[in-house]
Amino acid sequence: MEPKWLDWAKQLQSIAQAGLTYSKDVYDLERFELIRNISVDILAHCSNMERQVIKDLFASDKGYATPKVDIRAVVFKDEKILMVQENSDGNWALPGGWADIGLTLSEVAVKEVKEESGFDVKAIKLLAITDNKCHPHPPSAFHIYKIFILCEIVGGKPSKGVETSEVKFFAENELPTLSTPRNTKSQIEMAFQYLKNPLETVYFD
């Protein structure tokens, strides 16, 4: 579970963002801006991020606050799982990224696999929808849902992308160091459970 201070900061940010979006009274707007600044101060005090970075990334959104959606493609070959090495931290993740406006879940999964690994795939099945706060991801300023989609290779060949430096398949007992903001060991193990039992029901939360 995520630390309580992070939950408080995100709730304050959500309240402030909704208030700044829908309020008309100038005094209410000032109060909601104060609440937003308090949420930024909490994050800056309790994390290693600079206050201005937090404000630019976390507290500059407009409209009603909603969770961000991260889509991860689960691709198997010879009972091994496809992973890419991330340039950002040098660790490994399932191909994926933020959902794109105008694209379906399947289209995002297919696009991310192509861009990050070089393989052409087709989306087969929804496996899981997880909430970051329920899994051992590092603390994040955003409330994030992760959607895991099973995909099947139909063509292409392994090649690194703009954000990735290497492409490999790993057996369940040979997993590399994982990029935990993107996926956890338990989530990769869950993916292998779907390989072993294709009739497993969709996991959520």
C-alpha positions in Angstrom: 0.0 0.0 0.0 1.2 3.5 -0.8 2.2 5.8 2.2 -0.6 7.7 3.8 1.0 11.1 3.1 1.0 10.4 -0.6 -2.7 9.4 -0.5 -3.5 12.7 1.4 -1.5 14.8 -1.1 -3.3 13.2 -4.1 -6.7 13.7 -2.5 -5.9 17.3 -1.8 -4.8 17.8 -5.3 -7.9 16.2 -6.7 -10.2 18.5 -4.5 -8.2 21.5 -5.5 -8.3 20.7 -9.2 -12.0 20.2 -9.2 -12.6 23.4 -7.3 -10.4 25.4 -9.6 -12.3 23.9 -12.6 -15.8 24.5 -11.4 -15.7 27.4 -8.9 -16.5 31.0 -10.0 -16.1 32.9 -6.8 -12.7 34.6 -6.6 -12.3 33.8 -2.9 -13.1 30.1 -3.4 -10.6 30.0 -6.3 -7.9 31.5 -3.9 -8.7 28.8 -1.3 -8.5 26.0 -3.8 -5.2 27.3 -5.1 -4.0 27.3 -1.5 -5.1 23.6 -1.1 -3.2 22.8 -4.3 0.0 24.5 -3.0 -0.4 22.5 0.3 -0.5 19.2 -1.7 2.6 20.2 -3.6 4.4 21.1 -0.3 3.5 17.7 1.2 5.0 15.9 -1.8 8.1 18.1 -1.9 8.7 17.6 1.9 8.1 13.8 1.8 9.9 13.0 -1.4 13.1 13.8 -3.2 11.5 15.8 -6.0 11.9 19.6 -6.3 8.9 21.6 -5.6 8.8 23.3 -9.0 9.0 19.9 -10.8 6.1 18.6 -8.7 4.1 21.7 -9.5 4.8 21.5 -13.2 4.0 17.7 -13.5 1.5 17.1 -10.8 -0.4 20.3 -10.1 -0.7 21.8 -13.6 -3.5 19.6 -14.8 -6.9 21.0 -15.8 -10.4 19.7 -15.4 -11.7 17.1 -13.1 -8.9 14.9 -11.8 -9.0 11.2 -13.0 -6.6 8.3 -12.8 -3.9 8.0 -15.5 -4.0 4.8 -17.6 -0.9 2.7 -18.3 -1.2 -0.1 -20.8 1.2 -3.1 -20.7 1.4 -5.8 -23.4 1.9 -9.4 -22.3 3.6 -11.4 -25.1 4.8 -14.9 -24.8 7.1 -17.0 -27.0 8.2 -20.6 -26.2 6.8 -20.0 -22.6 9.0 -17.0 -22.1 7.8 -13.4 -21.7 8.8 -10.4 -23.8 10.5 -7.6 -22.0 12.3 -4.4 -23.0 15.1 -2.6 -21.2 14.1 1.0 -20.3 16.6 3.8 -21.1 15.3 5.8 -18.2 16.4 3.4 -15.4 18.2 0.5 -17.2 15.7 -2.0 -15.9 13.2 -4.2 -17.6 9.5 -3.9 -18.3 6.7 -5.3 -20.4 6.2 -3.1 -23.5 3.7 -0.3 -22.8 3.0 3.2 -21.8 0.3 5.8 -21.2 -3.0 5.4 -23.1 -3.3 7.7 -26.1 -6.3 9.8 -26.9 -8.1 8.4 -30.0 -6.7 4.9 -29.7 -8.4 1.8 -28.2 -6.7 -0.3 -25.6 -5.8 -2.9 -28.2 -4.4 -0.2 -30.5 -2.2 1.2 -27.8 -0.9 -2.2 -26.9 0.0 -3.1 -30.5 1.6 0.3 -31.0 3.7 0.2 -27.9 5.0 -3.3 -28.7 6.0 -2.3 -32.2 7.7 0.9 -31.0 9.6 -0.6 -28.1 10.4 -4.1 -29.3 10.1 -4.2 -33.1 7.5 -7.0 -33.1 4.1 -6.9 -34.8 1.4 -8.2 -32.5 -2.4 -8.6 -32.3 -4.3 -8.1 -29.1 -6.0 -11.2 -27.8 -7.4 -10.8 -24.4 -7.7 -8.5 -21.4 -5.8 -10.1 -18.5 -5.9 -7.6 -15.6 -6.6 -4.1 -14.5 -4.6 -3.1 -11.4 -4.5 0.0 -9.2 -0.9 1.1 -8.4 -1.8 1.8 -4.7 -2.6 -2.0 -4.2 0.7 -3.2 -5.6 4.4 -2.6 -4.6 5.2 0.1 -7.1 7.3 3.1 -5.9 5.3 6.1 -4.7 3.9 8.2 -7.6 2.2 11.6 -7.6 -0.4 10.2 -10.0 -3.2 7.7 -9.3 -2.5 5.1 -11.9 -4.5 2.2 -13.3 -2.5 -0.5 -15.3 -4.2 -2.6 -17.9 -2.5 -5.8 -19.0 -3.4 -7.1 -22.4 -2.3 -10.5 -23.8 -0.9 -10.2 -27.3 0.3 -12.6 -30.0 3.3 -12.1 -32.3 2.3 -12.0 -36.0 5.5 -10.6 -37.5 8.4 -8.2 -37.1 11.8 -8.8 -35.5 13.4 -7.6 -32.3 14.8 -4.1 -32.4 15.3 -1.4 -29.8 13.1 1.7 -29.7 13.6 5.4 -28.8 12.9 4.6 -25.1 14.4 1.1 -25.0 17.9 -0.3 -25.4 17.4 -4.1 -25.6 14.7 -6.7 -26.3 14.6 -10.2 -24.7 12.4 -13.0 -23.7 12.7 -14.3 -20.1 11.6 -17.5 -18.4 9.7 -17.2 -15.2 12.6 -18.3 -13.1 15.1 -16.0 -14.9 13.5 -12.6 -14.6 15.8 -9.6 -14.8 15.9 -6.5 -12.6 12.4 -5.0 -13.1 11.5 -1.4 -13.7 9.0 -1.3 -10.7 7.2 1.9 -11.7 6.1 0.0 -14.8 5.6 -3.5 -13.5 6.3 -5.6 -10.3 7.5 -9.2 -9.9 4.0 -10.2 -8.7 2.5 -8.8 -11.8 4.9 -10.7 -14.1 4.2 -13.9 -12.1 0.5 -13.2 -12.6 1.1 -13.0 -16.4 2.7 -16.5 -16.2 -0.3 -17.8 -14.4 -2.5 -16.8 -17.4 0.0 -18.7 -19.6 -0.5 -21.8 -17.5 -4.2 -21.4 -17.1 -5.8 -19.5 -20.1 -9.3 -19.8 -18.5 -8.2 -17.7 -15.5 -10.7 -14.9 -15.0 -9.7 -11.2 -15.4 -8.0 -9.8 -12.3 -8.9 -6.3 -11.1 -7.6 -4.0 -8.3 
